[in-house]
Amino acid sequence: MHSQSGDKRRKFLPALCALVLAAGMFGITLKHTAIAEFLWSNWRLSGVAMFFDPQSAELWFEMGNYHFGGSKEFYDIEKAERAFKRAVLLDPAFPGAHYQLARVYFIKGDFYSAITEINKEIALYPDFAKSYYMKGLIDGYSGNLGLAAKDFEEFLKYKPDSWAAHNDLAWAYFRLGDYEKVKEVVANGLRYSPNNPWLNNSLGIALMNLGEKEAAKVALLRAQQAAEQLTVEQWGSAYPGNDPRVYGQGLEVMRSSIKANLELLEGTSTAS
């Protein structure tokens, strides 16, 4: 089934081409960049737009963001990667291009390329706080948990109220086996977001490992209640850049995980 936007593109493209040809015939000067921006902004005609302005790093960057956004219909990580790589080729210092490429590589599991790109972004723009968060994720999933903790702590200097950064910092300490530190970090995050399901789940798991079963149950029940109230869109907003088509599955995995933690806790309580 064709979308209405696709129908509009086909309907207006001949007229638009005629307009451009007429402009050339009668000597009307049209800036190529303006034409390209118009084609892209109004009809998402990437191929035609790049015909008029193939050297625009900004336009390629916009195209990458379009395919790397939260739209189920247009999400395409391969197209996003090609667009960001083209933007970097045209302008190696284009703000955010290396950062976006790092995110793409991270999602694809190419951690070597991801860390290379994020380090380039930090070298160019050291005050762009999100780069430290991204670096923390890359370092963490690469197994460099000590570095990941430092990255998340650096990001929290810029944005101390970020529940997600607190949760990922707690995750790094959990992987390191420092459950007291997890408890401390999560407690700090809960000051900003007391009913957050991710933070409460992390707290519950840490308390389980510390033998504080009653407190763990309270935290996990709070996490379960909050997770049941989450919408698919809200879950997805915590994982930008991922394929929107898997948001629902991810939310169910989260709910199942909290339920499993509660069952595990009940089992240990009964056994004791």
Stockholm file with secondary structure:
# STOCKHOLM 1.0

chainA/1-272         MHSQSGDKRRKFLPALCALVLAAGMFGITLKHTAIAEFLWSNWRLSGVAMFFDPQSAELWFEMGNYHFGGSKEFYDIEKAERAFKRAVLLDPAFPGAHYQLARVYFIKGDFYSAITEINKEIALYPDFAKSYYMKGLIDGYSGNLGLAAKDFEEFLKYKPDSWAAHNDLAWAYFRLGDYEKVKEVVANGLRYSPNNPWLNNSLGIALMNLGEKEAAKVALLRAQQAAEQLTVEQWGSAYPGNDPRVYGQGLEVMRSSIKANLELLEGTSTAS
#=GR chainA/1-272 SS CCCHHHHHHHHHHHHHHHHHHHHHHTTCCCCHHHHHHHHHHHHCCHHHHHHHCTTCHHHHHHHHHHHTSSCTTTCCHHHHHHHHHHHHHHCTTCTTHHHHHHHHHHHTTCHHHHHHHHHHHHHHCTTCTHHHHHHHHHHHHTTCHHHHHHHHHHHHHHCTTCHHHHHHHHHHHHHTTCHHHHHHHHHHHHTTCTTCHHHHHHHHHHHHHTTCHHHHHHHHHHHHHHHHHCCHHHHHHTSTTSCGGGHHHHHHHHHHHHHHHHHHHHHHHHHC
#=GC SS_cons         CCCHHHHHHHHHHHHHHHHHHHHHHTTCCCCHHHHHHHHHHHHCCHHHHHHHCTTCHHHHHHHHHHHTSSCTTTCCHHHHHHHHHHHHHHCTTCTTHHHHHHHHHHHTTCHHHHHHHHHHHHHHCTTCTHHHHHHHHHHHHTTCHHHHHHHHHHHHHHCTTCHHHHHHHHHHHHHTTCHHHHHHHHHHHHTTCTTCHHHHHHHHHHHHHTTCHHHHHHHHHHHHHHHHHCCHHHHHHTSTTSCGGGHHHHHHHHHHHHHHHHHHHHHHHHHC
//
